[in-house]
Amino acid sequence: MQVTFGHGARHLAGRGLSAAEVQAAIAEAIRSSVQGAHLSLGAAFWGRVTVKGQVIEYRAYVLDVSHVNVGTYYPVEP
């Protein structure tokens, strides 16, 4: 499963998180959650991951059966 990313890294400024570590966590969560699932083209879904104790919310879109794009991701305030 290919997972690509949009412009979410700008929301991490001042949080002590790198785009690479957040994107890796999101990609792993997506791959785990959609494994074996039937993906509908154009479908969108939300998800959350926790990186270094900070909750990151993301929105992803299915581009084709083996490609998901994460359009945005950002920290969620407690």
Secondary structure, DSSP 8 states (H G I E B T S, - for coil): -EEEE-SGGGGGTTTT--HHHHHHHHHHHHHHHHTT----TT-EEEEEEEETTEEEEEEEEEEETTEEEEEEEEE---
